[in-house]
């Protein structure tokens, strides 16, 4: 890991500084946040605290937590309940604790607080509005919704087109290269999922020398993959030809264990999606294994073939690497800051339901 400092991060993100300076006074705001706890988030937390907001923070993915970042945010006065690789029970307790904290607003990456409320039957807190950053979170919100407006900023052009389409693929492969000292040359890569993240993974894999195939269950995206020139098929049909398989769907078990049983010897598996269980890990982790190099576990299949699992199947670019570059994340985080300013202001007056974050809110920070 690079060990970047908050000062360096802040200096490379001028848009965030401008967006934070434009936030309204937040005295009386109690903002519960679930997000990746890496150093790039610190300038936003510092800015929110300077504006008077009270903050409760937990992670949206225990594998991506940096304990030094937790300490930094606590030093700024935020209540942070998270640590690297915290277990599911502790994470559930932290999410429930954010509801017990009685937030007035939510900012989520994965809809953890909202999903907890909708699935446990707890009394709804006095939340005025929420913000959601991920496609995985939007998928969890299908069906029943809470009685407040939720603003989706995952589908914004600057989020979907910049971060999802361009940065996730680039930084996923960069993390793999750095940790394994491998490249994609002479390797056949199967990208599972052809949303904006999958599109970026496929394009960057080809740029890095790989031969690319795509698996996608949505007919429209499958057609798009074919029009983009990729060889297309199902996971079941293509996985046995792959040297590298990467998932990018936001759905569970898109690479199921029965498919893994037929993989090539030495196939490398990694997950670029938000959820840790896109690869069906339970049966795989029960197999005999060894750790040939930090960040990779090798599992022996009943066939005698071996498969290599990258960073335990967790989100590859933030668990195996540092995620987005600072200058690219400057755009993403500035939009998030503007979105928070909106949900604590005019957005709270919107009708309950899911809304796209208005263009007038975010275009001014670009």
Residue pairs with C-beta under 8 A, 6 or more apart in sequence:
1 66
1 321
1 322
2 322
4 39
4 322
4 326
5 39
6 39
6 42
6 43
6 46
6 72
8 326
9 39
9 40
9 42
9 43
9 326
10 16
10 17
10 42
10 43
10 46
12 326
12 327
12 330
13 40
13 43
13 326
13 327
13 329
13 330
13 333
13 334
14 330
15 330
15 331
15 333
15 334
15 365
15 366
16 43
16 44
16 47
16 330
16 333
16 334
16 337
17 43
17 47
18 334
18 365
19 333
19 334
19 335
19 337
19 338
19 341
19 365
20 43
20 44
20 47
20 48
20 50
20 51
20 337
21 47
22 338
22 341
22 364
22 365
23 47
23 48
23 51
23 337
23 340
23 341
24 51
24 341
24 344
24 345
25 51
25 52
26 48
26 51
26 52
26 53
26 344
27 52
28 52
28 104
29 52
29 53
29 54
29 104
29 105
29 344
30 53
30 54
30 56
30 101
30 102
30 103
30 104
30 105
31 48
31 53
31 54
31 55
31 56
31 103
31 104
31 105
31 106
31 107
31 340
31 344
32 55
32 56
32 57
32 98
32 99
32 101
32 103
32 105
32 106
32 107
32 113
33 55
33 56
33 57
33 58
33 106
33 107
33 108
34 57
34 58
34 59
34 60
34 95
34 98
34 107
34 108
34 109
34 110
34 112
34 113
35 41
35 57
35 59
35 60
35 107
35 108
35 109
35 133
36 59
36 60
36 61
36 64
36 65
36 109
36 318
36 323
37 57
37 59
37 64
37 65
37 66
37 69
37 70
37 73
37 80
37 82
38 64
38 66
38 69
38 318
38 322
38 323
39 66
39 68
39 69
39 72
40 323
40 324
40 326
40 329
40 333
41 69
41 73
41 333
42 69
42 72
42 73
42 76
43 333
44 333
44 336
44 337
45 55
45 57
45 73
45 76
45 78
46 76
47 337
48 55
48 340
49 55
49 76
49 77
49 78
53 344
54 79
55 73
55 77
55 78
55 79
56 78
56 79
56 80
56 81
56 97
56 98
56 101
56 103
57 73
57 78
57 79
57 80
57 81
57 82
58 80
58 81
58 82
58 91
58 94
58 95
58 97
58 98
58 112
59 65
59 82
59 86
59 91
59 94
60 108
60 109
60 110
60 112
60 134
60 274
61 110
61 274
61 276
61 314
61 315
61 318
62 82
62 83
62 84
62 85
62 86
62 87
62 91
63 84
63 85
63 276
63 311
63 312
63 314
63 315
63 318
63 319
64 314
64 315
64 318
64 319
64 323
65 82
65 83
65 84
65 85
65 86
66 84
67 83
67 84
70 80
70 82
70 83
73 80
74 80
79 101
81 93
81 94
81 97
81 98
82 91
82 94
86 94
92 116
95 112
95 113
95 116
96 116
96 120
98 113
99 113
99 116
99 117
99 122
99 125
102 125
102 126
103 113
103 125
103 127
104 126
104 127
104 128
104 344
105 127
105 128
105 129
105 130
105 131
105 340
105 343
105 344
105 348
106 113
106 114
106 127
106 129
106 130
106 131
107 130
107 131
107 133
107 336
107 339
107 340
107 343
108 114
108 130
108 131
108 132
108 133
108 137
109 132
109 133
109 134
109 137
109 274
110 134
110 136
110 137
110 140
110 274
111 132
111 134
111 136
111 137
111 138
111 140
111 141
112 137
113 130
114 130
114 132
114 137
114 140
114 141
114 146
114 150
115 140
115 141
116 122
117 124
117 125
117 146
118 144
118 145
118 146
124 146
124 147
127 146
127 148
128 148
128 343
128 344
128 348
129 148
129 149
129 150
129 151
129 343
129 344
129 347
129 348
129 350
130 146
130 148
130 149
130 150
130 151
130 343
131 150
131 151
131 153
131 336
131 339
131 340
131 343
131 357
132 138
132 141
132 150
132 151
132 152
132 153
132 154
132 354
133 153
133 154
133 159
133 336
134 154
134 250
134 274
135 154
135 164
135 195
135 250
135 274
136 250
136 273
136 274
136 275
137 154
137 274
138 152
138 154
138 155
138 354
139 250
139 251
141 150
141 354
145 352
145 353
145 354
146 352
147 352
148 348
148 352
149 343
149 347
149 348
149 350
149 351
149 352
149 353
149 354
149 355
150 353
150 354
150 355
151 339
151 342
151 343
151 347
151 350
151 354
151 355
151 356
151 357
152 354
152 355
152 356
152 357
153 159
153 335
153 336
153 339
153 356
153 357
153 362
154 160
154 164
155 356
156 335
156 356
156 357
156 362
158 331
158 332
158 335
158 362
158 366
159 332
159 335
160 196
161 196
162 328
162 331
162 332
163 324
163 328
163 329
163 331
163 332
164 195
164 196
164 197
164 200
165 196
165 197
165 199
165 200
166 200
166 328
167 200
167 323
167 324
167 325
167 328
167 329
168 197
168 200
168 201
168 248
168 272
168 317
169 197
169 199
169 200
169 201
169 202
169 203
169 204
169 205
169 272
170 200
170 204
171 317
171 321
171 322
171 323
171 324
171 325
172 201
172 204
172 246
172 270
172 272
172 316
172 317
172 321
173 184
173 201
173 204
173 205
173 208
174 317
174 321
175 311
175 316
175 317
175 319
175 320
175 321
175 322
176 182
176 268
176 270
176 310
176 316
176 320
177 183
177 208
178 320
178 321
179 293
179 294
179 295
179 296
179 310
179 311
179 320
179 321
180 268
180 293
180 295
180 296
180 310
182 268
183 208
183 209
184 205
184 208
184 209
184 210
184 244
185 208
185 209
185 210
186 209
187 209
187 210
187 211
187 243
187 244
188 210
188 211
188 212
188 213
188 241
188 242
188 243
188 244
189 202
189 205
189 210
189 211
189 212
189 213
189 242
189 243
189 244
189 245
189 246
190 212
190 213
190 214
190 215
190 235
190 238
190 239
190 241
190 242
190 244
190 245
190 246
191 198
191 201
191 202
191 205
191 212
191 213
191 214
191 215
191 230
191 246
191 248
192 198
192 215
192 216
192 235
192 245
192 246
192 247
192 248
192 249
192 254
192 255
192 278
193 215
193 216
193 247
193 248
193 249
193 250
193 251
193 254
193 273
194 202
194 214
194 216
194 218
194 221
194 222
194 224
194 225
195 221
195 248
195 249
195 250
197 248
197 272
197 273
198 214
198 216
198 221
198 248
198 249
199 228
201 246
201 248
201 272
202 212
202 214
202 225
202 228
202 230
205 212
205 244
205 246
206 212
210 244
212 230
212 231
213 230
213 231
213 232
213 233
213 238
213 241
213 242
214 222
214 225
214 230
214 231
214 232
215 232
215 233
215 234
215 235
215 238
215 239
216 222
216 225
216 232
222 232
225 232
226 232
231 238
235 254
235 255
235 256
235 259
236 259
239 245
239 255
239 259
239 260
239 262
239 263
240 262
240 263
240 264
241 264
242 263
242 264
242 267
243 264
243 266
243 267
243 268
244 267
244 268
244 269
244 270
245 255
245 263
245 267
245 268
245 269
245 270
246 269
246 270
246 271
246 272
246 316
247 254
247 255
247 270
247 271
247 272
247 273
247 278
247 279
248 271
248 272
248 273
248 278
249 273
249 278
250 273
250 274
250 275
250 278
251 273
251 275
251 278
252 275
252 277
252 278
253 277
253 278
253 279
253 280
254 278
254 279
255 269
255 278
255 279
255 280
256 280
257 280
257 282
257 283
257 284
260 269
260 280
260 284
260 301
260 307
261 301
261 302
261 303
262 303
263 301
263 305
263 307
264 305
265 304
265 305
265 306
266 305
266 306
266 307
266 308
267 305
267 307
267 308
268 296
268 307
268 308
268 310
269 279
269 307
269 308
269 309
269 310
269 313
270 309
270 310
270 311
270 313
270 316
270 320
271 278
271 279
271 310
271 313
271 314
271 315
271 316
272 315
272 316
272 317
273 315
274 315
276 312
276 313
276 314
276 315
277 313
278 313
279 309
279 313
281 309
281 312
281 313
284 299
284 307
284 309
285 299
287 299
287 300
287 301
288 299
288 300
289 297
289 298
289 299
289 300
290 297
290 298
291 297
291 298
292 298
292 308
295 310
295 311
295 320
296 308
296 309
296 310
296 311
297 308
297 309
297 312
298 306
298 307
298 308
298 309
299 306
299 307
299 308
299 309
300 306
301 307
310 316
310 320
311 319
311 320
312 319
317 323
317 324
323 329
324 332
331 365
331 366
334 365
334 366
335 357
335 362
335 365
337 365
338 361
338 362
338 364
338 365
339 357
339 361
339 362
341 361
342 357
342 358
342 361
